[in-house]
Amino acid sequence: MNVVIYARYSSHNQTEQSIEGQLKVCYEYAKQHNLTVVNEYIDRAMTGTNDNREQFQKMIEDSDKKRFQGVLVYQLDRFGRGDIKDAINENKLNENGVTVISAKENFTDDPSGNLLKGVIRSVNKYYSDELSVKVRRGMDINGDKHFYNGGNVPLGLKLEIVEEQNGPFNKKIYKKKFVIDEETAPIVHKIFEMYVNDNTMADIIRYLNKKGIKTSQGNEFNKNSIRTIILNKKYIGIYSYKGKETKGVIPSIVEEELFYKAQNKLLNNKKAPARKRAKTQYLLTTKLFCGNCKEMMVGVSGTSRNGKLHCYYSCKGNWQRKCARKNIGKDYIEDLVVDLAREILTDENINIIAKEIVEYSKKQKSKSNLKALQKQLKLKEKERANLLDSLKKCKVDIVKQTIFEEIQKEEEERIEIQKQIMEEEQAYIQMTIPQIKAFLKLIRNGSENDIRYRQMLVDVLIYRIYIYDSDLTIMFNVGNKETKAKLPDIEEIECSFNGNDAQPIK
């Protein structure tokens, strides 16, 4: 089976070594499971909270070429952080015959495996959101004190480390602030001068690239990079955070008169921006299927004559004119499914689910080669003990040397087996029953209007939903549980897919 490896690290407490570690584990996993790695896709300093990652998107696009059948990741959180986009992207891969494989987590493609995967993904998402809150809190403190808050450092500026104050236990706290980069600041000034003196962006780009001058990220200049420089208020000493602007915090590179002349020229040349559509989150994406033709139901939106936006789930088979399934209102079907999912999470069922996940983890662990490795380790320890005993009894020096060399060889092999055992043990999720019960109660008791908890309910509990003309069937990840529900007579609104008003949600 051909696979590709996807690895990434974010800028928060992770480094290039994180990539090396991920690749090492993935290659070892591939070797143990007879997988052939045909390519690597690596995103450096990229968050997993969205899928706007260059190499990630290239991997999704390349899956259509049918050159690989699996995407191997260190852990699922390298693929994404439990967002609905993760499900959409994984579904795209599945449609192309590609499976997502976690080297450190062992999931099977059945309800129990999906239940465990749903719990892990939701926990990752929950703690990712909690981490984001803490990170934002730290950014707010930095913003109030006008320190560097992350992101690209503009051309012409650089960072200087300063001691802010003594922290707890007299620990020194260091922050970063913007200072002028004497080498590149004149380049920024030159760009502004050229632009206000009627040089086109193309003229400026040719001038800079001809001289071999690079952007702050080390790339050649283009229109976007020139526009970004002209719009950056840091060049007139303004520090911005959450819409609040403070003058005089950053040393100025460009005079205000020159800066605003450039702004006016850019404004006059700027075309009116295209209207953006509001993004809507569809909870049941990749879970909801048409009961008639078994095609997936996907999120679409349509605007009525009075300009109001309506959101639906629409059958793909209907688009291909092979199914008469009407659209069904997004809010109606999602509320119904969420209510039914909450009903499943009784205290009794939470106990059952928690035990099922723990038992599933144990079974997966027992299927591994852990026992074989442990048996090998015992054998090596026995051989080592025998050799040590022989060494004590031996009187001949040359034989002693041979035995000693054999002991060293056995010790190296024993250490390697111990290492394999440790890696094998880490490949399985070790969650306790109390931990799982606490998490399930958290999502059960969350606000029914909180999109995060609604999404967790669906991700953890729902395996598949089939919707028919008058009822629906929900297949849960909990054992073999199924729920059937009648659909009341409701007026379903159909939207035309011939114009621009109705748009599939991608």
BELPE-V646000 format. One record per helix or strand of 3 or more residues. SS is the DSSP state (H for helix, E for strand). FROM is the first residue (numbers start at 1). TO is the last residue. Records with the same first field share a line. If there is no record, write none. Layout:
BEGIN
SS = FROM-TO  FROM-TO
END
This chain:
BEGIN
E = 2-9  36-44  70-73  99-102  157-166  172-180  239-241  244-246  288-290  296-303  309-315  462-467  471-476  482-486
H = 16-32  54-65  76-79  84-95  111-144  168-170  185-196  201-210  223-231  233-236  256-269  316-319  330-344  347-366  370-393  397-426  433-445  451-461
END
